[in-house]
Amino acid sequence: MLIADDMPCPTRTIENVFIPMADGTRLAARIWLPLDAEAAPVPAVLEYLPYRKRDDTRARDALNHPYIAGHGYACVRVDLRGSGDSDGVLRDEYLPVEQEDACEVIAWLAEQPWCDGSVGMMGISWGGFNSLHVAARRPPALRAIISASATEDLYVDNMHYMGGCLLSDNLSEATVMFACTSLPPDPAIVGERWRRMWSERLRESGLWIEKWLEHQHRDEYWRRASVNEDYSAIDCPVFAVGGWADGYTNAIFRLMQHLDVPRKGLIGPWGHKYPHLGVPGPPIDFLDEVVRWWDYWLKGVHNGAMDGPMLRVWMQDSVVPNPAYDARPGRWVGEEAWPSPEIGHREYELAREGLIDPGDPSRTSGAVSVSSPLSVGMAAGKWASYAATPDLPTDQRNEDGGALVFETEPLDDPVEILGRPELDLVLDVDRPVAMIAARLSDVAPTGEATRVTYGILNLTHRDGSARPRPVRPGRDVRVTVSLNGIAQVFPVGHRIRVSLSTSYFPLVWPPPEPVVLTVRTRESRLRLPFRSPRSEDRELRKFGPPIAAAPLAVTRTAGGEHHWRTTNDLTTGGTTLEIVDDDGEYVIDETGTAVTRSTTEWFGFHRDEVTSARGETRTLRRFRREDWDVEVRTRTVLTSTMRSFVLTAELDAYESDGDRGPRRVFADSWHREIPRDEV
C-alpha cells in the first residue's frame, strides 16, 4: 500500500472529546480536523462502532481518517454507548438507543464551529449496518452514507442464520462481542471511574448468544433493525460495498434494486475488509472513491462520482481451489441497473446423467437419494472470510463424496454468470426438520473442484422464515434454493457442478436427526444468471493502487499464530476443526499500551451422530501499561440434543497490581437449554 505523504489539508488530531446525550450519557469520540476548520468549516464524516477507538480499531483508523481529513473533512470516530471509553452498558446489537444516540451525535457534529452543517456516515460491518439504520431515521444533517460489508436484513443475511439454518458464525460473533463488551475503558481517558464503569459492564452486558438462539425465526426481534421493512425510509444517497469472499454481498443486489435514491454498488473479490485493505486482491484505491463520494454529496463538487454504471463488480476467472489467495484474477464489469436487463438465464435439468439441457429426450428421469456424513462441510471455510486465517473453501472433491453430484459435459464455450444462481428442486425427505446445502463448483479438466458459490435452506422455511412449518415425510415438496450472488467465468473444457447434501457442518448446525433426502430428477433445475461479455466494460474508469495515511506505529513484543487444522481421530471416530486467531502482543507507541488479543475456536463431532456436534470458543484480551494491567477471558460452548440447544459460558476478569500478579475481580457463568424451533 502506498502512503499519502502530501495531502491537500494539514490536519490535527483530538484524542478524545465527550459528546453529551440528552439523558446525560457521554459518548467518547476521536476527531481528525483540517488545521483551519474553525476558520473555514468543513463537512463531518462519522464512523460509529463498538470496537474501541483507543486501541482495537486504532490501526485501521490511522490509515483512513487522517487521509479523509487531509482532503478537507472532519472525521469523527465514536464509541457506542457501553463500549470503549463511552459511558453506559452495551446489551445487544443494533438497539434503538444506538440509533437514537447516533442521531444526537450527528446533530452535535452539525453544530460544531468546525463543521459546515453537512454530515456523512460510513462504516464496515457494524458501522455499515448502523449507517443504514441511521439513514432510515433521516437525521436532518445526514446527507449521504457509505455502507461496507453490511446488510439491510438482519435475519436473512447476517452471521446468525442463513436460509433458516443456524450458522456457526453465530457462536463466533457472540464470542467477539462477549469479549469486547466485557473490556474496561481506558483510565487515561475516563479517569478514576474506570473500575466502576468496568464492573457495570461485566455485570450487565450479558451473554448475547442467548437472545440470538431464542429468536430462531424472522420475528420482530430481527425486523426492528432490518431496513428492508421499509426501503423508502432511506432518502439519502447510498454507496454499498462488499466482496465475494464476504458474507454480505446479497444485500448489495437488493439495495440496488429496491432503494429509490441515488446509489452505487461495488463488489470486489475481497473478504470482510475495506477494499483498500482487500484480501483476496486486487485491493483498490478505495479512499479516493470515498473522498470522491463525499466531495460530490457533501461539498457539491461535480467530479463525476455518479457517472458510470450503478453496479461495478469483479468478474472472477477460474482458479485452482485454495484456502487463501493473495489475489483473484479477473476483470471489472458494470451494470447500469439492477436487476440488469442485460442478464439472461441459462437452465439445466438435474438428471441421473448430470446437468443437461432442458427437454433433452435422451436422458432418464427418476429419483436419487442421499444422507450426508457430518464431514461434508469441513472444507467449506468460513461464512465470511476475515483474511486472518486460511478460511476459504478448499478442494470440493472430498465434500462431493457425501453429496449428490450433477455436472455438465466439458464446456464448448465459456459461461459467464453474474447474480444469484437458483435451484428449483422437487424433494422428498424422511424427517419433518431437514436442510439442504447446495454448492456450485468449477471443475477443471484435471478434476480439481473449486467452489464458486453455495446456498443453504432449512426446508421448514421453504415458504419463508416468519412462520416455518415441518415437512411431511413421504410427500414431494417443491423448493427454491437461492445461492449467494457471484460473478464467475467457467472456461472452455471445464465442467459446471452442482452438489447437494443434507449437512454442511460446521458452517451450519446440523438438523436434529439424520435425514435421507430424495431429489426428483428431470423435475429439478439449475438456473444460472448468464451474462455475455461486453466491450463497454473495457471503458470503465480505472481504479488506482491503494493509498492511505501513514500506518500506526507499533512495537511487536510477542509473535502471534494463525492456523486452521482438522484432526481425524480414527480410534474414537472424532473429527475436530481448530481455528486459532492469535495476534500475539504489540505496543501502541503513541499511548504506550500493550495489547494482547487471541481467539481459538473448535468445532467437532463424533462419527455421524448429529447430536454430537459441538462448538467451543475461548478468548483472551489484555491491556497493559505501567499504570494499568487488565485481562478478560471468556469461554463459550454450544451443543445440542434433538430438542434443545445447550449453552454454557464463563467470564473471568483480572487486574494486576504491581508484583502481586493478576487478581480475579469478576467471575460469572451461564448454563441454558433453549428449545429448538424447527431448526
Helices and strands as residue ranges (DSSP letters): E 2-3, E 11-20, E 26-34, E 42-49, H 58-69, E 74-79, H 96-111, E 115-124, H 126-137, E 142-148, E 161-162, E 165-166, H 169-180, H 187-190, G 191-193, H 194-204, H 208-214, H 220-223, G 227-229, G 231-233, E 238-243, H 249-258, E 263-268, G 275-277, H 286-298, E 311-316, E 330-335, E 343-351, E 354-356, E 366-370, H 397-400, E 404-407, E 415-419, E 422-429, E 435-443, E 449-458, G 459-461, E 477-482, E 486-490, E 495-501, E 517-521, E 525-531, G 535-539, E 547-548, E 554-558, E 561-569, E 574-588, E 593-606, G 610-612, E 614-625, E 628-640, E 644-656, G 658-660, E 662-675
